[in-house]
Amino acid sequence: MNFLSEEQRMWKEQVDRLMEREIGREYIRQCDVSREYPYKGYEVIARQEWLRLLIPEDHGGMGGTIFDYALLCEGLARYSFDFATAFMVSTFTAMNIVKFGSAAQKERYLEPFMRGDIRFSISISEPHAGSDAASTRTRGIADGQGFLLRGQKLWCSGASARNVVIAMLVRTDTGAKKHHGLSVFLVPNDTPGLDIRRLPTMARRATGTTEIFVDDARVTRDQLLGELGKGWEIITDHLELERIAVSAGYVGNAQQAVDDALRYAHERIQFDKPIFDFQVIRHMLADMQTKVDAARLLVYRAADMASRGLACSREVSMGKLFASETLQEVTRCGMQIMGGHGMLPESDMERYFREGMQSTIGAGTSQIQRTIIAKSMRAA
Ligand SMILES: Cc1cc2nc3c(=O)[nH]c(=O)nc-3n(C[C@H](O)[C@H](O)[C@H](O)COP(=O)(O)OP(=O)(O)OC[C@H]3O[C@@H](n4cnc5c(N)ncnc54)[C@H](O)[C@@H]3O)c2cc1C
């Protein structure tokens, strides 16, 4: 992508170098196979001070743009979108504290987060609240000086790791209209009353995703993020950065899938020649690379617009839609090119493929992205 500035190109190369030298694909594969949270990889990123990216300088961060952040997400997701999720969930949730947190919450959470001592998860979904995310049933019941949280959350990624603070969406006013009466609380994952269980999912095996049984978990008023009853505004604001981050991650993982399939096609000899020599395989690879480039362009456009503070929910949804479907498609083709060898963990392709399958669901399904795009279209 030669339209990146020299600085951006160097930043991308720096991320790639770190992935290669200090994290590596074997470590990431091992975390996936053993379903272990990638603590070591997370620490490497924290040591680089990359958790400070996006956080404003007056809060101890290094500033930087959403575009810089997207380039980082692209690089970290290279060997597994799941691995990058550990970092991304934490960072885009931290930005909610930057935007909506009180002075005391910023003081309490931001520096420990940037050092890598605590991390964040976001808990919106519930058994009955998927795409229809505002149909939250988990309650926040006023009780004395604070609230009692009661209900069940689902798919909260990274929540079972060490020292996690969960930004949890709950209903604090049952009399208000559906999108009103929702609030977000910052809830440490060791709060009494939380029972957090990792789910045996097909994808996201390292960072892990969880169900949370919430049984009268007590929170104080100073754990409320933003204003009471304004939770939906926080969540909708949050989704833009989340979708840019994950889309950039899909592009990074998809590019690696193409690179791995291409290398394999050159190395694998059948009928006395590399399978790359069969036109059907070559053309498959050409289509795969073309789609990854197109996805990257859409995601960079969205990241660039967001960096410049422009309204871009349509462009963000286009990037999310196309990049996730591209990851799914190129990994399915990658599996075909690798034949039986693709089925083994050592190929890495089966992991990319599993991540591709979840990419069109997490952070808003493809159907929801199409609905957002269609809503923005006006008849000429
Ligand atoms: C691996 C993974 C990690 C996740 N991590 C998190 C997390 O950290 N925090 C969190 O809060 N959530 C998380 N989620 C939840 C995710 O956001 C939801 O799965 C997603 O929003 C879809 O909800 P659902 O799975 O209940 O599907 P449903 O909403 O039940 O959808 C089922 C099907 O119906 C379609 N559909 C639904 N409504 C419409 C409509 N209006 N128009 C057209 N089609 C429609 C969907 O597109 C889908 O195909 C995660 C999910 C996964 C799979």
The ligand as an SDF file (V2000), in Angstrom:
LIG
                    3D

 53 58  0  0  0  0  0  0  0  0999 V2000
  -16.6540  -15.2490   19.4270 C   0  0  0  0  0  0  0  0  0  0  0  0
  -17.6030  -14.1780   19.8560 C   0  0  0  0  0  0  0  0  0  0  0  0
  -17.1800  -13.1840   20.7280 C   0  0  0  0  0  0  0  0  0  0  0  0
  -18.0650  -12.2050   21.1720 C   0  0  0  0  0  0  0  0  0  0  0  0
  -17.6210  -11.2630   22.0650 N   0  0  0  0  0  0  0  0  0  0  0  0
  -18.5010  -10.3870   22.5950 C   0  0  0  0  0  0  0  0  0  0  0  0
  -18.1130   -9.4840   23.6290 C   0  0  0  0  0  0  0  0  0  0  0  0
  -16.9400   -9.4210   24.0150 O   0  0  0  0  0  0  0  0  0  0  0  0
  -19.0540   -8.6880   24.2080 N   0  0  0  0  0  0  0  0  0  0  0  0
  -20.3660   -8.7270   23.8010 C   0  0  0  0  0  0  0  0  0  0  0  0
  -21.1630   -7.9760   24.3630 O   0  0  0  0  0  0  0  0  0  0  0  0
  -20.7670   -9.5470   22.8070 N   0  0  0  0  0  0  0  0  0  0  0  0
  -19.8750  -10.3730   22.2010 C   0  0  0  0  0  0  0  0  0  0  0  0
  -20.2820  -11.2500   21.2040 N   0  0  0  0  0  0  0  0  0  0  0  0
  -21.6910  -11.2800   20.8330 C   0  0  0  0  0  0  0  0  0  0  0  0
  -21.9820  -10.7780   19.4340 C   0  0  0  0  0  0  0  0  0  0  0  0
  -21.9520   -9.3850   19.4040 O   0  0  0  0  0  0  0  0  0  0  0  0
  -23.3420  -11.3750   19.0400 C   0  0  0  0  0  0  0  0  0  0  0  0
  -23.1300  -12.7700   18.8450 O   0  0  0  0  0  0  0  0  0  0  0  0
  -23.8950  -10.7450   17.7900 C   0  0  0  0  0  0  0  0  0  0  0  0
  -24.2830   -9.4220   18.0370 O   0  0  0  0  0  0  0  0  0  0  0  0
  -25.0920  -11.5250   17.2340 C   0  0  0  0  0  0  0  0  0  0  0  0
  -26.0000  -11.8800   18.2390 O   0  0  0  0  0  0  0  0  0  0  0  0
  -26.5060  -13.3920   18.3380 P   0  0  0  0  0  0  0  0  0  0  0  0
  -25.3190  -14.2700   18.2970 O   0  0  0  0  0  0  0  0  0  0  0  0
  -27.3940  -13.4870   19.5100 O   0  0  0  0  0  0  0  0  0  0  0  0
  -27.3230  -13.6630   17.0200 O   0  0  0  0  0  0  0  0  0  0  0  0
  -28.8280  -13.1860   16.7060 P   0  0  0  0  0  0  0  0  0  0  0  0
  -28.9640  -11.7320   16.9100 O   0  0  0  0  0  0  0  0  0  0  0  0
  -29.7700  -14.0840   17.3860 O   0  0  0  0  0  0  0  0  0  0  0  0
  -28.8680  -13.4580   15.1440 O   0  0  0  0  0  0  0  0  0  0  0  0
  -29.0870  -14.7450   14.5640 C   0  0  0  0  0  0  0  0  0  0  0  0
  -29.1780  -14.5510   13.0590 C   0  0  0  0  0  0  0  0  0  0  0  0
  -30.2730  -13.6870   12.7540 O   0  0  0  0  0  0  0  0  0  0  0  0
  -29.8300  -12.5610   12.0320 C   0  0  0  0  0  0  0  0  0  0  0  0
  -30.5930  -11.3730   12.4150 N   0  0  0  0  0  0  0  0  0  0  0  0
  -30.8990  -10.9460   13.6640 C   0  0  0  0  0  0  0  0  0  0  0  0
  -31.5640   -9.7890   13.6060 N   0  0  0  0  0  0  0  0  0  0  0  0
  -31.6630   -9.4660   12.3060 C   0  0  0  0  0  0  0  0  0  0  0  0
  -32.2280   -8.3590   11.5960 C   0  0  0  0  0  0  0  0  0  0  0  0
  -32.7980   -7.3190   12.2240 N   0  0  0  0  0  0  0  0  0  0  0  0
  -32.1520   -8.3710   10.2440 N   0  0  0  0  0  0  0  0  0  0  0  0
  -31.5540   -9.3960    9.5790 C   0  0  0  0  0  0  0  0  0  0  0  0
  -30.9930  -10.4620   10.2040 N   0  0  0  0  0  0  0  0  0  0  0  0
  -31.0490  -10.4880   11.5470 C   0  0  0  0  0  0  0  0  0  0  0  0
  -28.3520  -12.3990   12.3990 C   0  0  0  0  0  0  0  0  0  0  0  0
  -27.6450  -11.6550   11.4310 O   0  0  0  0  0  0  0  0  0  0  0  0
  -27.9200  -13.8550   12.4810 C   0  0  0  0  0  0  0  0  0  0  0  0
  -27.6530  -14.3530   11.2090 O   0  0  0  0  0  0  0  0  0  0  0  0
  -19.4030  -12.2080   20.7240 C   0  0  0  0  0  0  0  0  0  0  0  0
  -19.8210  -13.2060   19.8220 C   0  0  0  0  0  0  0  0  0  0  0  0
  -18.9500  -14.1710   19.3930 C   0  0  0  0  0  0  0  0  0  0  0  0
  -19.4430  -15.2220   18.4460 C   0  0  0  0  0  0  0  0  0  0  0  0
  1  2  1  0
  2  3  1  0
  2 52  2  0
  3  4  2  0
  4  5  1  0
  4 50  1  0
  5  6  2  0
  6  7  1  0
  6 13  1  0
  7  8  2  0
  7  9  1  0
  9 10  1  0
 10 11  2  0
 10 12  1  0
 12 13  2  0
 13 14  1  0
 14 15  1  0
 14 50  1  0
 15 16  1  0
 16 17  1  0
 16 18  1  0
 18 19  1  0
 18 20  1  0
 20 21  1  0
 20 22  1  0
 22 23  1  0
 23 24  1  0
 24 25  2  0
 24 26  1  0
 24 27  1  0
 27 28  1  0
 28 29  2  0
 28 30  1  0
 28 31  1  0
 31 32  1  0
 32 33  1  0
 33 34  1  0
 33 48  1  0
 34 35  1  0
 35 36  1  0
 35 46  1  0
 36 37  1  0
 36 45  1  0
 37 38  2  0
 38 39  1  0
 39 40  1  0
 39 45  2  0
 40 41  1  0
 40 42  2  0
 42 43  1  0
 43 44  2  0
 44 45  1  0
 46 47  1  0
 46 48  1  0
 48 49  1  0
 50 51  2  0
 51 52  1  0
 52 53  1  0
M  END
$$$$
